[in-house]
Amino acid sequence: MQTSLSIVGLNPHEPSPVDTLVGTLADLRDEGFRRIWLAQLPFDADLPTMLGIAFREVDGLEIGSGVIPIQAQHPWQLAQRALTLNLISGGRFTLGIGMSHRMVTEGVWGVPWDRPVRQMREYLDALQPLLAGEPADAAGEFWTARGALQVTAPPADVYLAALGPQMLRLAGRRTKGTLTWMTGPKTLAGHIVPALRDAAVEAVRSAGDVRVAASLPVSVTDDVDGARKQAAESFGVYGTLPSYRAMLDREGFAGPEDAAIIGDEDTVAQRLDELSASGVDEFVASVFDADPETRARTRALLRSKDS
């Protein structure tokens, strides 16, 4: 199982957020990590713009968007951005996309969240030909794109944030795989992995053509109670969002602190082995402890488990 890191938030209050990101990515590359996933938050700086600079400054590191919400930009524009990032990086960018949440799309942007599977299917109809260097000819209720781009760059693999059965089916049939969050090993093994791989086979693809990248909070520490308290405070909102709440309920978790992987090296290593056995191809670790020494200890364990 490949082991990667997740970075959420681009430190907008830093004196130079761009320099901070570049320095962080360079340090993580030098530590031995191969891929970093970064989230596009609604109120944050534009992630593709930041990544264009980061790719120019930091070589030898793959970066994925985990994830960019589709409702805030047209698929033509996102294809331009993804191809431009791979033009800059030589093909080191992976495009993760998702639906965000109703409270953001409708409450902040005033964009309907209804019929998410149809919205995403139409988005892929427009996006994927453009990423492949082919003309798009998609006319949908939500998204329309006609014509071709003139950006010669390696196509970006597309990962789809999918938790429900219909979205997982779409991901398995059409994309490189899925990105999950707040989803434990029982749910991954019994729901996410089989739904994704079965859909791939139905679409005359190999089950191995699709990948599951599962992200969870993690902390290697002897202060388990303190780390659980931090996790409850840092990730509490995810226990209130319907899509993640459904995953926590499936697993029998009361809150995000139960989903977090917390303990000493042996405990965390055992939990990671459990994820690998559930069919996860890539563990995307959200290292959350506020203590720098604990964070370094966690990253050391993660590097030792990378394969």
Residue, then its C-alpha position, 0 to 999 in steps of 0.5 A: m500500500q502506497t502511503s501519502l500525505s494530505i495537506v488541508g489549508l494553504n496557510p493564508h495568514e502566513p507572511s508568504p503562503v506560496d513560500t510556505l507551501v513550496g518549503t513544506l512540499a520540498d521538505l516532505r519530498d526530501e523526507g521521502f514522500r512520493r505524493i501529497w494531496l492538497a484540498q481546495l477549501p472554499f475560502d482559501a487561495d486558488l489551489p491550481t495557481m499555487l500548485g503551478i508555482a510549487f511544481r516549478e519550484v519542487d521537482g520529483l514530487e507528485i501532487g494531487s488535488g483532494v479535492i476540487p469541487i466541480q460546481a465552482q468552475h466549468p469543466w473546460q476551465l478545469a481541464q485547462r488548469a489540469l493540463t497546464l499543471n502537467l505542462i509545468s510538472g511533466g505529468r506529476f499532477t493528479l486531478g481529484i474532484g468532488m461535489s462538495h456539500r450542500m451547505v457550501t454549494e447552495g449556502v455560499w455559491g447559490v448553486p444547486w447541489d441536487r442530482p449530484v450523480r447526474q451533475m458529475r456524469e455530465y461534468l466527466d462527459a465534458l472534462q475527460p475528452l479535453l484532458a485526453g486531448e480530444p474534442a468535447d461534444a457534451a450538451g447536458e442539463f448542467w454542463t455543456a462543452r464543445g470543441a478542443l483545447q490546444v494544450t499539449a501535456p500529459p493527461a491527468d488521472v481523474y479521481l472522484a470523491a465517491l462514498g454512495p453506491q451510485m457515485l462509486r459506480l460512476a467512479g469505477r466505470r469512468t475514472k482512475g479511482t476514488l478518494t475517501w475521507m472518514t471511512g473506516p476499514k470495515t466500510l472500505a472492505g464491505h462497501i467502497v472497494p467492491a462497489l468500485r471494482d465491480a463497476a470497473v469490471e461491468a465497464v469491461r475494465s480490469a478491477g486493478d484499473v481502479r484505485v482506492a485512496a483512503s484518507l484518515p487522521v493519524s497520530v503516532t503518540d503515547d498520549v492517546d486521550g490528548a490526541r483523541k481530544q485534538a481530533a474531536e476538536s479539529f474534525g468535529v464538523y465532519g461528523t455533521l456533514p451527511s456524506y461523512r456521517a453516513m460513513l461514520d455510522r456504517e463503521g459504528f463510530a460515534g465521531p471523527e475521533d473514533a475514525a482517527i488512527i491514534g496510538d504508538e508505532d505498533t498500534v498505528a502500523q496494525r491499523l494501516d495493515e488493516l486498511s491494506a487488507s481491506g483493499v486500499d491501494e493508497f493511504v493518504a494520511s492527515v497528520f493532525d497533532a499540534d506537537p512538532e515532535t509527534r508529527a515527525r514521529t508520525r511521518a517516520l512511521l508512515r514512511s516505513k510503511d510505504s510500499 
